[in-house]
Amino acid sequence: MHYWVRANSSDFAGHLPKPRSGHTAVLIGKSKVIVFGGLVEKRFLNDIAVYDLDNKLWYKPECTGNSSDGGVGPPARAFHVAVSIDCHMFIFGGRSGSKRLGDFWVLDTDIWQWSELTSFGDLPSPRDFAAASSIGNRKIVMYGGWDGKKWLSDVYVMDTMSLEWVELSVTGTLPPPRCGHTATMLEKRLLVYGGRGEDLAKACAILSKWLLTWLCGGGPIMGDLWALKGLIEEDLWFLWNLTEENETPGWTQLKLPGQAPSPRCGHTVTSGGHYLLLFGGHGTGGWLSRYDIYYNDCIVLDRVSAQWKRLPTGEDLPPARAYHSLTCIGSRYLLFGGFDGKSTFGDIWWLVPADMMASISSMAILYWVKISCAVNHLSFHLLYAYPEDDPIAKRLPAPPPKMLAEDRATTNDSIQSAVKENQGPITVSELQKRLDVSVSLSRSGLKIVDELEDREFLELASELLGDKFSDNGQNIQALRENWRKSNPKSIALGELGPLLRDYQRMITRHHL
């Protein structure tokens, strides 16, 4: 179960970004979300708003870097693409007024400096409503868009080190040209969903709103899913005895089971954990309707079962919208802005997985209770408690009574078991030695170790999961899922140290 929680202005320090649609929002590292550009009331924007996750602060950085028109940074625009790689945000294309753009910019977020990049190779034509994604930590892939006259179906790959564009030669069946779609890298494949396609002469007459006709011309809205292979170059130059060749680029249309989303464009698809989350967008109301239909539903593409699923999200939902941004931050999603055919939004919402937070919290707290019992320091009030400085978690609905009753029973059993095992108080250091737990119980001067630097945590993930996954990120998510589903009594004491350190990480980053 997930819940939408609307953020209040009191939840943040600083000045919140202006209402807008057609903007972009990217996550830099684990601590910054950068919102750029957009459109409000026919006015195009080129401002930057930064959300500092650690300090819950919105601010506008003082950027440097002049453009050809004498301003700082890129000209105002909307419906561009933005991709983050390391500390850099790359911007391409978009629209400013009636002009499609084909310029390429990068923002260095360490020094807040804009640079217009002079690239070479197969330069893509000016366009808006394209979609792009990063390939690893060096390349960017971009697909489709609208050049003002036609929908596009070309694929370009940009090397951010050499600044060379390469148009990918793709064989076989191609997806219909489109704009307003999404493109998301999933392991070695680029997944493209939806969008608005080839022109129909009568489509523009049906659409009454100036935004839809002026932006991308009209045309049928699609609900197809395609996968592009051949984007990853295998690094085999040093393995002389291997003859494996790179995949030939090719498209495959995927028809997956489950509750597939309705055809739409202007939606978002955001990668988080073992699934892709699709939210919002708009579709046609039918030939007898003068208006488009806007959505606020959540559909996930489960990577494990390879099927579509509807995501339960409670009763309090954000208004339906399209051309918004949805950014994955840990286990939460940050929704900002968008357009519903009449109004431009400036509201901020969080999508929070309440069931995961409750189960992980109760599981970890059971171990805290065991340790606390051993040193005669019980803290029953911690069950289902969240960090005091986390206003979003405080506004979450309470866990269902059945869940509370089950966890209380489990907690009581653990308390009684801990008391029986430890007759009389012992020192914390002695307890740590007895349980072989390498974690400090004191919060003063506590250093939070990153997952990728926690050797014991990574070794445990690899030991439990074997060769099931090829990278640490998947191992980490799978280990957390394994803990979440496990009965606390079945978890070995040797896992207690890594579990508590991971719990501290998630609490510190306010993911719980």
Sequence and secondary structure as in RCSB ss.txt:
>XXXX:A:sequence
MHYWVRANSSDFAGHLPKPRSGHTAVLIGKSKVIVFGGLVEKRFLNDIAVYDLDNKLWYKPECTGNSSDGGVGPP
ARAFHVAVSIDCHMFIFGGRSGSKRLGDFWVLDTDIWQWSELTSFGDLPSPRDFAAASSIGNRKIVMYGGWDGKK
WLSDVYVMDTMSLEWVELSVTGTLPPPRCGHTATMLEKRLLVYGGRGEDLAKACAILSKWLLTWLCGGGPIMGDL
WALKGLIEEDLWFLWNLTEENETPGWTQLKLPGQAPSPRCGHTVTSGGHYLLLFGGHGTGGWLSRYDIYYNDCIV
LDRVSAQWKRLPTGEDLPPARAYHSLTCIGSRYLLFGGFDGKSTFGDIWWLVPADMMASISSMAILYWVKISCAV
NHLSFHLLYAYPEDDPIAKRLPAPPPKMLAEDRATTNDSIQSAVKENQGPITVSELQKRLDVSVSLSRSGLKIVD
ELEDREFLELASELLGDKFSDNGQNIQALRENWRKSNPKSIALGELGPLLRDYQRMITRHHL
>XXXX:A:secstr
  EEEE  GGGSEE      BS EEEEETTTEEEEEEEEETTEEEEEEEEEETTTTEEE    B B TTSSBSS 
 BBS EEEEETTEEEEEEEEETTEEEEEEEEEETTTTEEEE   EES     BS EEEEETTTEEEEEEEE SSS
EEEEEEEEETTTTEEEE   BS     BBS EEEEETTEEEEEEEE S  TTHHHH   HHHHHHH    EEEEE
EEEE       TT TT        EEEEE   B    S BS EEEEETTEEEEE  EEE  TT SSEEE   EEE
EETTTTEEEE    S      BS EEEEETTEEEEE  B SS B   EEEEE HHHHHHHHHHHHHHHHHHHHHT
T   GGGTT   TT HHHHTS    HHHHHHHHHHHHHHHHHHHHH  S   HHHHHHHHT       TT     
GGG HHHHHHHHHHHTTS SSHHHHHHHHHHHHHHS GGGS GGGHHHHHHHHHHHHHTT  
